[in-house]
């Protein structure tokens, strides 16, 4: 569980951040991303998600603990928390990854890539092995005059 900071303490932390992170914290784009991610995943407590995103950007909640915090503090089920955390990582944390790595003095793993789906064997069969439909008359052709 992240430590609770007073407003005064939070402002002191904010003032020490690089300017780019300060901009990200208050940007409309960040707010829109959080809103859209929560709406898409049907997470009702958008302000709590925003608070935890802000904690990561302030340097008080390590990015690798973000998903766990969503699960424990908000009671979001593991699969949903993972999906939300992946999207937050992709749209908010990843663009400022070097700054966050410097802030936390650790390397941050990139967002997980979607798993590759293996096509069924018939989809990868050579063309000569794929059964062909019998030829039929094209009823959609217009006669040429």
Phi, psi and omega in degrees: 000129181292146178295143178275131180248145174285167178300320181297316179295319179298318179295323178296318177296316181300316183295337180274350182287154171299150183304322181297320177292323176300317179295319181297320181300319184257010184282148177295324180299318178297314179299316179296319178298314179298314180301310182297318180297315179294318178297314181298326183259008178056046174261119187280327186272070183298322181295326178291319177299316179299321179298316181289326173298315178300321178297321177295314182292333177281341180097015182253349177228109180303140181304328181285353176257001184298311181299314180299323179294319177299319180294307187284314186280329183252350180072026179278137180296154190304313182297318180291318179298321179297316181296315180296315181298321179296317180292319177298316177302315185293314188267336185245308185282320185298319178299337178245025183308311180301323179291320178292322177298320178294318181297317182266353181056033176220161176275133181261130180293142178291162179302145180295139178274150178299147179289145182279133179267127180277126181289155177296157184305323182293336178286339181252007181289149176299151184305326182290342181266350181277125180296141182254146176286145179296145180295148177214164183289137179277106184280353183267354180284138176270143178292144177270132181262000000 
